[in-house]
Amino acid sequence: MAKLHRRDLLKLGLAASAAAVVPQVSQPARALGAPRKLVVVLASGGWDTTYALDPKPGSTVIDAPEGTLEVLGGIPVLTHTARPSVRAFFERWANRCTVVNGVQVRSFVHSDCVKRIMTGTPSDQRPDVGAIVASELGSELPVPYLVLGNSALSGPLASLTARAGTTNQLSALLSSDPATSWLAPGFVPSEGERALAAEWLRGSTDALRATRGRLGSNARELDAFLRALDRQGLLRAFARDHGGFGQREYTPDLGVQVTVALDALQSGLCQSVMLELGDWDTHQNNARQTEKWEALFAGLVALSEGLETRQLFESTLVLVLSEMGRTPKLNASQGKDHWPVTSAIAYGAGVSGGRVLGATDDLLGALSVDFATGAVAEGATQIQTSNLLAAVLELAGVDPTLYLPGSEPLHAIAG
């Protein structure tokens, strides 16, 4: 049986990037409880955790920034007048936060680290945590996984993902009809014409299935193609019922992304949202991390205030990540280079707050911890990205075993 390729589907007249394979798992994951929405915030480029989450003031072996060590809501945080939003965030929401230190990424390379921190694996063909939650808990929504950043990894769940970043996919889908736009520029079909085009596409798909698409990857491609047709209808219906989706041009401004994310979550457009604040790669002038930490936490304050105002806090889990840390010492350019240990913040629905799990030693090396308590324990295990993400999936209401088999969740996040 000849393998179907994407160009075979494009010949049917659908020029939509949403046509991608479905999850290659034998059965759906088991939901563990009330489904929760998920917001993933990625600080891409590699943050210096000593600026806030893993403070090392007064160290003689680490070039740590200036600041004051404060315990806010049970969480030790480094604060500074140049980073007021860090203090503001933890003052108000530390009781809903868990900080995880000493997360072992096992790489110094950006692309590899992004794969590991987003998917829990070294593969860019595996779905990230946002895509998994979207697939398991929100597959019926118009856009299950809304990506406002650049670094999401949907893998086999790409048909559930809309990238409203630089590609501005949402606007493209809403402003044209992939089934008929090839007929003539600016052509707007009637409802009857749309129905005829859809009927022809489905009929052509059935013919392909009969000859080449009964089994294996061919069958999955055809199923995903049909799902893409349905997804287009859901998105158009959503835009009609909500007066459109608005102008959503790409912006690196986290505050703008937060507003779009809150609107999308509140209106039922999506189950998961991925936000991103880039340019953390401070090989020169590591002091620039100050402005990045301030911008990140200003965005988190706005996100958290929005979740409270819109009564979404009790149903939404937020995960804040960076794919790597920075070296303990400054280099000759007064910058810091890549470091394979990072931190994370989990807060919101299901999180037992006011705590720090895991730790690093005096040289920022990851220490081993008891996964049940999160306390440092001799002879225990270092926290891997898969352990962290498995715990997040459980908190969101998804059984992680089909996506991260053999990875024990960091149970302590839930208390």
N, C-alpha and C positions, 0 to 999 in steps of 0.2 A: 504494500500500500504506500503510495507516494506521500511524502510529508507535505502538509500545507505550510506555506510561508505567509508572512504578513501581507506581502504584495498580492497574494491571491484574494485576501479579504478586501484590500483596497480597491481591487478591480470591481468589487461589487458596488462601489460608489460611496463608501463611508470613509471619509478622511478624518477620523477622530483618533487621537492618541490614546483614548481610553480603552481601546480594544487590546487587552493583554490577557495573559493566562490567569486562570483562577488558582487559588491556593492548592499546592500539591500535597495535601494531607488526606488520609484515608477517611476521616470523619471530622465533624466540627468539634472544636474544643468545648469542654464542659464549662458552662457559666457557674461561678462560685457564689454569686449573690446578686444583689441589686446592681444592674449595670451602671457604670459611672462614665461620665465624659472625661476625656483626657486632653490636657494641654501640655505639649512638650516645648520647652524653651531651650534652644541651643546657643551657647556662647562659643561660636566657632573660631578656632585659631589657637586656643589653649590659654586658659586663665591661670593667673598666679594665685593659688588658693590662700596664700599667706596674707592677702589683702583683706580678707573677711572671714572665710569659712574655716580655715585651719591656721589660726594665728600663732606666730612664733616670735613674739616681741622679746627683745633683749638677747636673741640668739647670737652666739659668737661664731657659729658655723653656717648660718643662713643669712643671706642679705635680705632681711625682712623690711617692709615699709614702715614708716612712722604711723603711729596710731595709739589708741587707748584700748586695752583689753577690757571689755565689759561683758557681763553675763546678763543677757536679755531673755527673759522668759525661760531660763534654764539653759540657754545656749551661749557658750563663750564666742564672742564676735569681736573682731578688730574694727573699731570705728575711727573716724577722722572727720574733721570739719569739711574737708574736700569731698567727702563721700557721705553726705547727710542722708541720702535715701537708704543706705545700708542700715543705719540706725533706725530710721523711720519704719522700715519694713519689719525688722525683728521686734521692735517695741510693740507693734500692733499684732503681729501674727506668729511670733515665735511659739506660742502655745498650740499652733496648728502645724508646726514645721518639724521635720526631722532632717538634720544634716548628716550626710554620710561621708566620712573621710577615709582616705586610704583605699580608694577603688583602683585596682590594678588593671591597666589597659593593655599592657604587654606589647607596646609598640611605641616608636618615636615618630612614625610617619603619619601625616595628617589623614590621608585617605584611609589607611588601615585603622587608625584610631576612631574615625567617624563611623566606620562599619561596626566596630566593636561596641562603641558607646550607644549607638542607635539600635543595633539588631541583637547585640549579645553574642555575635559570631564574627569570624573574620571574612565573611562572604558578602559581596554586594548583590547577591541573588536572593538573599533572605529578606523578609519584610521587617521593617523597624517596628518599634513598640506601638507607635501611633497607628500604623497600618493594620497591625494585628487587632487592636482594640476596635478599630473601625469595622473590620471585616466580621468579627465575632459578635459585636453588639449593635452595629448601626448600618448593616449592609443594605437596609431598605430605604435609607435616607438619600436625598438627592445627591449629596457629595459626602460620602462617609468620612473621608480623610481630606481635610482642607490644609494644603501646604502653602504657607506664606513665606517660608524661607527657601534656601537653595539646596540643603543637604539631606533632605528626606530620602529614604531608601524603601520604596514600595515593593520591589522585587515582583513576585508573582501576584501581588495584590494591586497592581497598577491600575486596573480597571475601576477601582474604588477611589482613586486619588484624583484630585484636581489641584494642579499647581497654579496658584494665582499670583505667582511671583513674576520673574522676568518674562516668562512665556505668556502670562496673563490668560491662562487657558479658560477661566470662567467666562470672561468677556467674549472670547472667541466663540465659545459654545453657544452663548446666548445671542450673539449678534449674527449668527449664520446657521444654516441648516446643513450639517454634513451630508445628509442623504441626497440633497438636491442642489447644493451650491455649485457643483461642477457644471450645471446646465448653462448658466449665464451669470456674469457678475451682477450682483444686486437683485437677482431673481428672488421673489418672495412667494412661495407656494401657498395655495389655499389649504385648508384642513383636508379636503378631499384628495388633493394632489399629494400631500404628505402621507396620507393613509395608503394611497396606491404605491408610492415609493417604498414605504415600509413593508407592504405586502410582497412586493417584488423582491426586496432584500431577504425577507424571511424565506420566500420560496426558493431563491437561489441558494441560500444557506442549507435548506433541507436537501437540495439536489447534491450539493457538495458532501453533505453528511452521508448520503446514501452510497456515494462512490469512493470517498477518500477520508471521511471523518467519523467513522463509527467508534474508533478506539483511541486510547492514548492521548498524546499531545494534540493530535488533530481535533479530536472531540473537544478537548479543553479550549482550543483556540476558537472553535465555532461557538461553544457555549459563551465564552467571554465576549465574542462579537455580538451575539444576541443581547447579552446583558448590557452592552454599551448602548444599543438602541433604546432599551428600556431606561437606562440612566439619563439619556438625553431628554426623554419625555418627563422624567421626574424633575429635572433641573428646570425645564421650561415651565412646568406647572408651578414649581416653587416661585420662579420669577414673576409669573402672572399673579399668583395669590398674594405676593408680598410687595407688589409694585416694583419689581426688578431687584437686582442685586447691587445696583449702584456702580460707580466708576471705581474699579479696584486696580489701579496701576501699581506696579512694583515700587516699594519703598524700603530702604534699609532701616527706617525709623521704627524702633520697637513700639513706641507709643501709638503710631498709626496702625501697626499690625495688631496690637492689643484691641483697639476699637473694632476692627474687622472681625477678630476672633470672637469677641463677646457678642457682637451682632449675630454671627453665624451660629454660635452655640445656643443663644436664647431663642432664635427663630426656628431651630430644629433643622438647619441645613446640614449639619455634620455631627459626628460623634467624637472625632479627634481633630485637633488643630496643632500644627507645628509652626512655631515662631523662631526667628533667628536674629541674633545680633552678632555681626562679624567683626573682623579686623582686630582680633586679640593676639595676633602672632608678633609679639614684641621682642624680636631679636635685637633691635636697637631701641634704646630709651625705654626701659621697662617701666619707668614712672608713668608712661601713658596708660598703664593699667588703671590708674586712679579714675580717669574719665570713663573708661569702659565699665568699671564696677558701678560708678554712679549712674550711668545710662541704663545698665541692666536693672538695677534695683529701683530706679524711677519707673521703669516699665513694669516691674513686679508689683510695685505699690499700686499703679493704675489698674493692673489686671486684678489684683485682690480686691480693691475697692469696687471694681465693676462686678466681680463675682458676688460680693456681698449685696450691692445695690439691686442687682438683678435676681437675687435669691438663687444663685447657682452654686454657691460654695458647698452646700451639703451634697451635691451630686457631681462635683467636678474634682478631679485629681490633677495636680500640677507637678510636673517633673522638670527640674532645671539642671542642665548638664553642660559640660565642656569636654571635648574629646581627649584632652590631655592637660597636664599641669606645666609649670615652668621649673627650670633647674633651681637648686638652692642658691647658687652663687651667680652674681652678675658676670657677664663676659666683658671683653675689652671695649665693646660698644655701649656699655652700661645697659645692655639688654639681658634677657634670659632666654635660654634655648629650650628645646622640647624635653618633657619629662613624662615618663609612662605611668604616673600615679595622679589621680584626679579626685575631685569631690563631687557631690550632688546634693540637691535639695529636693525633698518630696514634701508637699503640703496639700491640705484640703481634705476631701472626703476619704475617710478610712485611715488617715495617718494619725498615729499616736504622737503628739507634738511635744515640744519643749525638750528635745533630746539630741545628742550627738552620738552616732553609731560609728564604730571603726575609729582608726587613728593612724597617724604616721609617727615615725621616730624623729630623732633630732636632725636627721638628714633627709627628711621627707620621704623615707621609704615606707611602703605599706606594711602595717602590722597585721598579724593574724587575729581573728575575732571569732567569738561564739555567735553563730547565726541566730540563735534563739534570743539572745540578750543584746547583741551588738557590742559587748564588752571585749576588750583585748584579752586574749586567752592564749597562753603558751601551748604550742602543739596543735592549735586550731588551724583555720584556713584563711588565707587572704580573700578579700572580697573581689570577685571578678565581675566584669560588666554583666555577664549572664546571670549571676546571682542577684544583682541589683534589679535588672529588668524582669526577671522571673517574679520578684516580689511586687513590682509595679503592676504586672499583669494580674496577679492575684488580687491586689487592691482594687483594680478596675473591674473585677468580676469575671476574669478569664482564666481558665486552666492553662498554665504555661507549658505543660509537659509535651504537647504536640509540637511546640515551636522551639523550646529550649530543653529537650530531653536530657535528663541526667544532671541538670543544673539546680541545685538546691536554692530556693528563694531565701533572701535575707529576711527571715520572718519578723525580725525585731522592728521593722518599719511599721508594722501594724500593731505593735505593742505586745 
